Structure formats: C-alpha cells, structure tokens
Amino acid sequence: MSRQAAIVGWAHTPFGKLDDLDIESLMSRVSRAALEHAQVAPSDVDMISVGVYNNGLTPQGFEAALVALGEPALRFTPAVHVENACATGTAAIHAAMDYIESGRGRIALVIGAEKMTAVDSSSIPGILLSGCYRREEESPEGFAGIFGRIATAYFDRYGDHREELALIAAKNHANGVHNPYAHIRKDLGFQFCNEVSERNPIVAGPLRRTDCSLVSDGAAAIVLADQATAARLKRSIRFRARIHVNDFLPLSRRDPLVFEGARHAWDTARNTAGVSLGDISLVETHDCFTIAEMLQYEAMGLAKQGEGWKIVREGITHKKGRLPINVSGGLKARGHPLGATGVSMHVMAAMQLMNEAGDMQVPNTQLAGVFNMGGAAVTNYVSILERTK
C-alpha cells in the first residue's frame, strides 16, 4: 500500500490553436509548473513519462528527450515516451504508476502533449486513421467517418436520436464556458447544435460539426508520488482503481454499438474500488464524438443498451444532475490534443476532488471517475479517484 502512487500536483495549458511553435515548448510550459504545484524539486523526480501521439503531426519524434530542454535540472532523469492512440495520456500515467509501485522510484512526472495545428488541416484525418484498423476502416472523413457509421447504425437499430446528440453537445459546451483551459468557451445552445447550417455542417453520416471534438494544441502534467511521500505534501489523490482493458482493433470483429471493452473496464474498476456507480460524484468521459458519449452511458451501466439517449434527455448527466459528466466541457469543448487528453481528464477530476475547480466545481465531490479510450473503444482506461489529503 505504501508504494501505491498518488496524484500530488498538476499543471495545464489552455487548449486551442496555440502560438507555441512545437511540442517542446508546450511541454516546457507544464513541467516546472506541475512540480511547483506539487512542491517537489526537479532533483527529487525519479522518472518522466511522456505521452505524445504524433504519428506525423510534427516532424520531431523522441519526445521524452525534450523534457530536460525545458527543465535542465531533469537532465539525467530517466524518461520514456508512451503512445496508445487517443488514450496515450492515461497510458503515460499508468507507466509512471507502474514505475513507482514496483519500488523503482518515489516520484514521477507525467506529461501529455500534442501539437496538432502545425500541419495542414487536410492531412489530419489521414494521420488520425493510424488509430484504426486501416485494412478495413479507411475513410476520407477520418475518425469522423468511422463514428458517423457507428451513429448511423445506432439510429438504424434504436431510432433516430440526433436531438439527443445535440443535447450532449450543448451540455458540454455550456459546461466549457466555465473552464479557463477550454478551446471553446461559448454556450452554443441546443438549437444551434441541432440544426445543420453553414456554420454547423454535416461532417460524416448524421454527425454535424458540433458532434465532433476539436483539433487542438495543448499540454497537461501530473506529478505522482508514493504514499509515504504524498503524506508529506500538500495534496494527495489516490486511485481507488485503475483499470486497462483492450478489445479487438477491427470493428468487424465485434458489435460496434456495444463498447464491450469499456463496459468490462468499468465493471472491473467498480469491483476493485468496492463502489457502485451511484457512489461516484462525477465522471470525465471520452466524448471524441457525441455518439461516443452516448454509448459510454450504456457501457458504464448508466443506461441499458440502446437507451443511452434517455440519460441526457432526462438531465441525469448535467452539472446538477444525478451523475454530472464532463463538467469541464469534455473533449467537445475543452479540446482534444491527443496525447494531452488523458492527463487533462485526470487533472480535471483532481481539481474537483481538491475543491480547486473554480466555477466548474461540483459541490461535495467525493469520488471521481475517468474514462479515456483509444480508437473506437479499442483500448479502455477507467480510473476511480479519491482525495486522501
């Protein structure tokens, strides 16, 4: 138990189209800030875990070696780069936790970052398709095409629920207004999200622009420490559970409307933590597309299969609902710089648990859930977090 890793500090840049020239400058913005927030000296860091997806978004690879350029005191600290599609950030957290919990070190710095807007926008769909099974799932619209087909299949099976997708988008944009780090801080409203227009065109299948997450730049960092070290620091948030489940990469090998890997991850996480869904105060979930959030309602057990659309219509997932989901604005409003996303989601949850979320704060947050996935529910991570100090 004494080796169990806890979150003791964090840092976060704004997400959006940022002026930072490259991934190096983004990471340097959060490395020292996170250590200062944790009240940890660079010389005390035993390991650095860096999550960057890249795959052609920038020409510079070997990202783990860039951290010490922004913080020279980390020059001789072991550093590794982790990539696991859109769940890269959480994968980097797990790698650092494994390092601490194996007894190899006491303190780790985790950085998730992505520079997505430096390449021509026309090339981004093709780059992101490296996170799918390209042999079968090539699409000129990129991942929007894949989730557009999923949305079409869901509507064919369970009825047309474009309005509920618009309700999810409107909910998350309303929440994003209160997040100082969000890419879009504007309440777009249900009517705008629900109507197809010149400003909100169809992207793929039934998905409108407001149903799709944003191409963003950004970085987030977390400092992890073992329990003995965390006890001496200002903050400590432990993982009641951290679960990683993989599923088949090709959608043809599974029912694309049932996120079975996500369901298994949530079931295992709740059992490990010894809690029910009703015990969780809020969830940050991976709304890369509004249909993904709807399917995740079903995967986490909030709704029966085919009835996820009822949840947002009944207001259950609104900020003042029974289980607030994506009070940060989610990927939909906060943005989705791929490598940064999983780290950012954990920062958002940690802020809530420490009552440091400002205007985003949900009162009396006791347990926070995080679901971060790579691909169409191929790699699935669930964390259940609890404040211990």
C-alpha positions as CSV (number, residue, x, y, z in Angstrom):
1,M,0.0,0.0,0.0
2,S,2.8,2.4,0.8
3,R,4.0,2.2,-2.8
4,Q,0.7,3.0,-4.3
5,A,1.0,6.1,-6.5
6,A,-1.0,9.2,-5.7
7,I,-1.5,12.4,-7.6
8,V,0.2,15.3,-5.7
9,G,0.2,18.1,-8.2
10,W,-0.6,19.2,-11.8
11,A,-0.4,21.8,-14.5
12,H,-2.4,22.6,-17.6
13,T,-2.1,24.9,-20.6
14,P,-5.1,26.3,-22.4
15,F,-6.2,24.1,-25.2
16,G,-6.8,25.5,-28.7
17,K,-4.8,26.8,-31.6
18,L,-1.8,28.0,-29.6
19,D,1.1,30.1,-30.7
20,D,3.7,27.6,-29.3
21,L,5.9,26.6,-32.1
22,D,6.3,23.0,-31.2
23,I,5.8,20.2,-28.8
24,E,8.9,21.1,-26.9
25,S,7.6,24.5,-25.9
26,L,4.2,23.0,-24.9
27,M,5.8,20.5,-22.6
28,S,8.1,23.1,-21.0
29,R,5.1,25.2,-20.1
30,V,3.8,22.4,-17.8
31,S,6.8,20.6,-16.5
32,R,8.1,23.2,-14.0
33,A,4.6,24.4,-13.2
34,A,3.5,20.9,-12.2
35,L,6.5,20.4,-9.9
36,E,5.9,23.8,-8.3
37,H,2.2,23.0,-7.8
38,A,3.3,19.7,-6.1
39,Q,6.0,21.4,-4.1
40,V,8.6,18.9,-5.5
41,A,12.1,19.8,-6.6
42,P,13.3,18.6,-10.0
43,S,16.1,16.8,-8.3
44,D,13.5,14.6,-6.5
45,V,12.0,13.3,-9.7
46,D,12.9,9.7,-10.3
47,M,11.2,9.1,-13.7
48,I,9.5,11.0,-16.5
49,S,6.7,9.5,-18.6
50,V,5.7,11.4,-21.7
51,G,2.5,10.8,-23.7
52,V,2.5,12.1,-27.3
53,Y,0.6,10.5,-30.2
54,N,2.3,12.4,-33.1
55,N,2.3,9.8,-36.0
56,G,3.1,12.6,-38.4
57,L,1.5,15.6,-36.7
58,T,5.0,17.1,-36.1
59,P,8.4,16.1,-37.6
60,Q,10.1,15.8,-34.2
61,G,9.9,12.4,-32.5
62,F,11.8,11.1,-29.5
63,E,9.6,13.4,-27.3
64,A,10.7,12.1,-23.9
65,A,14.2,13.5,-24.6
66,L,12.7,17.0,-25.0
67,V,11.6,17.5,-21.4
68,A,15.1,18.3,-20.0
69,L,15.5,21.1,-22.6
70,G,12.7,23.0,-20.8
71,E,13.8,22.0,-17.3
72,P,17.6,21.4,-17.4
73,A,17.6,20.1,-13.8
74,L,15.9,16.9,-15.2
75,R,18.9,16.3,-17.5
76,F,19.9,12.9,-16.1
77,T,16.4,11.7,-15.1
78,P,15.1,8.5,-17.0
79,A,12.4,9.5,-19.4
80,V,10.2,7.3,-21.7
81,H,7.7,8.1,-24.4
82,V,4.3,6.2,-24.4
83,E,1.8,6.1,-27.2
84,N,-1.6,4.3,-27.1
85,A,-3.8,6.3,-29.6
86,C,-6.2,8.7,-28.0
87,A,-5.6,7.1,-24.6
88,T,-1.9,8.0,-24.8
89,G,-2.1,10.3,-21.8
90,T,-3.6,7.7,-19.5
91,A,-1.1,5.2,-20.8
92,A,1.7,7.5,-19.7
93,I,0.1,7.8,-16.2
94,H,0.0,4.0,-15.9
95,A,3.6,3.7,-17.0
96,A,4.7,6.1,-14.3
97,M,2.5,4.4,-11.7
98,D,4.0,1.1,-12.5
99,Y,7.5,2.6,-12.0
100,I,6.6,3.9,-8.6
101,E,4.6,0.8,-7.5
102,S,7.4,-1.5,-8.5
103,G,9.6,0.3,-6.0
104,R,12.0,1.7,-8.5
105,G,11.3,5.3,-7.5
106,R,9.2,7.6,-5.3
107,I,8.2,10.5,-7.6
108,A,7.3,10.6,-11.3
109,L,6.5,13.4,-13.7
110,V,3.9,12.7,-16.3
111,I,3.4,15.0,-19.3
112,G,0.8,14.6,-22.0
113,A,1.1,16.9,-25.0
114,E,0.2,17.4,-28.7
115,K,0.7,20.0,-31.4
116,M,-2.0,19.3,-33.9
117,T,-2.5,22.6,-35.8
118,A,1.0,22.9,-37.3
119,V,0.1,20.6,-40.2
120,D,-2.3,21.3,-43.0
121,S,-5.8,20.5,-41.8
122,S,-6.5,18.3,-44.8
123,S,-3.8,15.9,-43.7
124,I,-5.2,15.4,-40.1
125,P,-7.9,12.8,-40.9
126,G,-5.4,10.5,-42.6
127,I,-2.9,10.9,-39.7
128,L,-5.5,10.1,-37.1
129,L,-6.7,7.0,-39.0
130,S,-3.5,5.3,-37.8
131,G,-5.6,4.7,-34.7
132,C,-8.0,2.4,-36.5
133,Y,-7.7,-0.9,-38.4
134,R,-6.7,0.7,-41.8
135,R,-7.1,-2.6,-43.7
136,E,-10.9,-2.3,-43.3
137,E,-11.7,1.1,-41.9
138,E,-10.2,3.7,-44.3
139,S,-12.4,6.8,-44.5
140,P,-11.9,10.1,-46.3
141,E,-13.5,11.8,-43.3
142,G,-11.0,10.1,-40.9
143,F,-12.4,9.1,-37.5
144,A,-15.5,11.2,-38.0
145,G,-16.3,8.8,-40.8
146,I,-15.9,5.8,-38.5
147,F,-18.1,7.3,-35.8
148,G,-20.5,8.6,-38.4
149,R,-21.1,5.0,-39.5
150,I,-21.5,4.0,-35.8
151,A,-24.1,6.7,-35.3
152,T,-26.0,5.6,-38.5
153,A,-26.0,2.0,-37.3
154,Y,-27.2,3.1,-33.8
155,F,-30.1,5.1,-35.4
156,D,-31.0,2.2,-37.7
157,R,-31.2,-0.2,-34.6
158,Y,-32.7,2.1,-32.0
159,G,-34.2,5.1,-33.8
160,D,-33.0,8.5,-34.9
161,H,-31.5,10.3,-31.9
162,R,-29.8,13.3,-33.5
163,E,-31.6,15.6,-31.0
164,E,-30.0,13.7,-28.1
165,L,-26.6,14.1,-29.7
166,A,-27.3,17.8,-29.9
167,L,-28.3,17.8,-26.2
168,I,-24.9,16.2,-25.3
169,A,-23.0,18.8,-27.4
170,A,-25.0,21.7,-25.9
171,K,-24.5,20.3,-22.4
172,N,-20.7,20.1,-22.8
173,H,-20.4,23.5,-24.5
174,A,-22.4,25.1,-21.6
175,N,-20.0,23.4,-19.2
176,G,-17.0,24.6,-21.1
177,V,-17.9,28.2,-20.6
178,H,-16.6,27.8,-17.0
179,N,-13.3,26.1,-17.9
180,P,-10.4,28.5,-18.3
181,Y,-8.5,25.9,-20.2
182,A,-11.2,25.1,-22.8
183,H,-10.7,25.5,-26.5
184,I,-14.2,26.9,-26.9
185,R,-15.8,28.9,-24.0
186,K,-19.1,29.6,-25.6
187,D,-22.6,28.2,-24.8
188,L,-23.7,27.2,-28.3
189,G,-27.2,26.2,-27.2
190,F,-29.3,23.2,-28.3
191,Q,-30.9,24.9,-31.3
192,F,-27.5,25.7,-32.9
193,C,-26.1,22.2,-32.2
194,N,-29.3,20.5,-33.5
195,E,-29.6,22.4,-36.8
196,V,-27.5,21.8,-39.9
197,S,-26.2,25.1,-41.2
198,E,-23.3,26.8,-42.9
199,R,-21.6,27.2,-39.5
200,N,-22.6,23.7,-38.4
201,P,-22.4,21.4,-41.5
202,I,-22.7,17.7,-41.7
203,V,-19.2,16.1,-41.3
204,A,-19.9,12.4,-41.7
205,G,-23.1,10.4,-41.6
206,P,-25.5,12.1,-39.3
207,L,-22.7,13.9,-37.3
208,R,-22.6,17.6,-37.5
209,R,-19.5,19.7,-36.7
210,T,-20.9,20.2,-33.2
211,D,-20.9,16.4,-32.7
212,C,-17.2,16.2,-33.3
213,S,-14.3,17.1,-30.9
214,L,-11.8,19.8,-31.7
215,V,-8.4,19.7,-33.3
216,S,-6.3,21.3,-30.6
217,D,-2.9,22.0,-29.3
218,G,-2.1,21.7,-25.6
219,A,-0.3,20.0,-22.7
220,A,-1.1,18.8,-19.2
221,A,1.2,17.4,-16.5
222,I,0.7,15.4,-13.3
223,V,3.2,14.6,-10.5
224,L,2.8,11.2,-8.9
225,A,4.3,10.1,-5.6
226,D,4.2,7.0,-3.4
227,Q,2.0,7.2,-0.3
228,A,4.8,7.9,2.1
229,T,6.0,10.9,0.1
230,A,2.5,12.1,-0.6
231,A,1.7,12.2,3.1
232,R,4.3,14.9,3.4
233,L,3.0,17.0,0.6
234,K,0.0,19.4,0.3
235,R,-2.2,17.2,-1.8
236,S,-2.8,13.5,-2.2
237,I,-5.4,11.9,-4.5
238,R,-5.3,8.1,-4.7
239,F,-6.5,5.7,-7.3
240,R,-9.2,3.5,-5.8
241,A,-9.0,1.7,-9.1
242,R,-7.1,2.0,-12.3
243,I,-8.1,-0.5,-15.0
244,H,-6.9,-1.0,-18.6
245,V,-8.8,-3.3,-20.9
246,N,-8.2,-3.9,-24.6
247,D,-10.6,-5.1,-27.3
248,F,-10.3,-6.2,-30.9
249,L,-9.0,-3.4,-33.1
250,P,-11.2,-4.2,-36.2
251,L,-14.8,-3.2,-35.7
252,S,-15.7,-6.1,-37.9
253,R,-14.7,-8.5,-35.0
254,R,-17.2,-7.0,-32.6
255,D,-20.5,-5.2,-32.3
256,P,-19.6,-1.6,-32.8
257,L,-22.6,-0.4,-30.9
258,V,-21.6,-2.2,-27.7
259,F,-18.4,-0.9,-26.2
260,E,-17.6,-4.2,-24.5
261,G,-14.1,-3.3,-23.6
262,A,-15.3,-0.1,-21.9
263,R,-18.0,-2.0,-20.1
264,H,-15.5,-4.6,-18.9
265,A,-13.2,-1.8,-17.7
266,W,-16.0,0.0,-15.8
267,D,-17.3,-3.2,-14.2
268,T,-13.8,-4.2,-13.1
269,A,-13.0,-0.7,-11.8
270,R,-16.2,-0.6,-9.7
271,N,-15.5,-4.0,-8.2
272,T,-11.9,-3.1,-7.5
273,A,-12.8,0.1,-5.8
274,G,-15.7,-1.5,-3.9
275,V,-18.2,1.1,-5.1
276,S,-21.4,1.4,-7.2
277,L,-22.0,3.9,-10.0
278,G,-24.2,5.7,-7.5
279,D,-21.2,6.4,-5.2
280,I,-19.4,8.3,-7.9
281,S,-19.7,12.1,-7.7
282,L,-18.9,12.9,-11.4
283,V,-17.2,11.4,-14.5
284,E,-14.9,12.8,-17.1
285,T,-15.5,10.7,-20.1
286,H,-14.1,10.5,-23.7
287,D,-16.6,12.4,-25.8
288,C,-14.5,12.4,-29.0
289,F,-17.9,12.4,-30.7
290,T,-21.3,12.9,-29.1
291,I,-22.3,9.3,-30.2
292,A,-19.3,8.1,-28.2
293,E,-20.5,9.8,-25.0
294,M,-24.0,8.3,-25.6
295,L,-22.5,4.8,-26.0
296,Q,-20.4,5.3,-22.9
297,Y,-23.5,5.9,-20.8
298,E,-24.5,2.4,-21.7
299,A,-21.0,1.0,-21.2
300,M,-20.7,2.4,-17.7
301,G,-24.1,1.0,-16.7
302,L,-25.9,4.3,-16.6
303,A,-28.4,3.1,-19.2
304,K,-29.5,-0.2,-20.8
305,Q,-28.2,-1.0,-24.3
306,G,-30.0,1.2,-26.8
307,E,-31.2,3.6,-24.2
308,G,-28.3,5.9,-23.6
309,W,-30.2,8.7,-25.4
310,K,-32.6,8.8,-22.5
311,I,-29.9,9.8,-20.0
312,V,-29.1,13.3,-21.4
313,R,-32.7,14.0,-22.2
314,E,-33.6,13.3,-18.5
315,G,-30.8,15.7,-17.4
316,I,-29.0,12.9,-15.4
317,T,-25.6,13.9,-16.7
318,H,-26.0,17.7,-16.4
319,K,-23.9,19.5,-13.9
320,K,-26.7,19.5,-11.3
321,G,-27.9,16.0,-12.4
322,R,-27.5,12.7,-10.6
323,L,-24.2,12.0,-12.3
324,P,-22.5,15.0,-13.8
325,I,-20.5,14.0,-16.8
326,N,-17.9,16.3,-18.5
327,V,-18.4,19.3,-16.3
328,S,-15.1,20.5,-17.8
329,G,-16.7,20.7,-21.2
330,G,-15.2,17.3,-22.2
331,L,-13.2,16.8,-25.4
332,K,-16.2,18.5,-27.2
333,A,-15.5,22.0,-25.6
334,R,-12.2,21.6,-23.8
335,G,-10.5,20.2,-26.9
336,H,-8.7,17.0,-27.8
337,P,-4.9,17.4,-28.2
338,L,-4.5,13.6,-28.4
339,G,-1.5,12.9,-26.1
340,A,-2.6,15.5,-23.6
341,T,-6.2,14.3,-23.3
342,G,-5.9,11.5,-20.7
343,V,-3.6,13.6,-18.5
344,S,-6.0,16.5,-18.8
345,M,-9.0,14.4,-17.8
346,H,-7.2,13.3,-14.6
347,V,-6.3,16.9,-13.9
348,M,-9.9,18.0,-14.2
349,A,-11.0,15.2,-11.9
350,A,-8.2,16.0,-9.4
351,M,-9.2,19.7,-9.3
352,Q,-12.8,18.7,-8.4
353,L,-11.6,16.4,-5.6
354,M,-9.4,19.1,-4.1
355,N,-12.2,21.7,-4.4
356,E,-9.9,23.7,-6.8
357,A,-12.1,23.7,-9.9
358,G,-13.4,27.3,-9.6
359,D,-16.6,27.9,-11.5
360,M,-16.5,24.2,-12.7
361,Q,-16.8,22.9,-9.1
362,V,-19.4,20.3,-8.3
363,P,-20.1,20.5,-4.6
364,N,-19.1,17.7,-2.2
365,T,-17.2,15.7,-4.8
366,Q,-16.0,12.5,-3.1
367,L,-15.2,10.1,-5.9
368,A,-14.4,11.0,-9.5
369,G,-14.4,8.6,-12.4
370,V,-12.3,9.0,-15.6
371,F,-12.8,7.1,-18.8
372,N,-10.2,7.6,-21.6
373,M,-10.3,5.4,-24.7
374,G,-8.1,4.9,-27.8
375,G,-9.8,4.3,-31.1
376,A,-13.4,3.2,-31.1
377,A,-13.2,1.7,-27.6
378,V,-10.2,-0.4,-28.5
379,T,-8.0,0.5,-25.5
380,N,-10.1,1.4,-22.5
381,Y,-8.9,3.0,-19.2
382,V,-11.0,3.7,-16.2
383,S,-9.8,5.4,-13.1
384,I,-11.7,6.0,-9.8
385,L,-10.1,8.7,-7.8
386,E,-10.4,9.7,-4.2
387,R,-8.9,12.5,-2.1
388,T,-6.8,11.3,0.8
389,K,-5.3,14.7,1.9
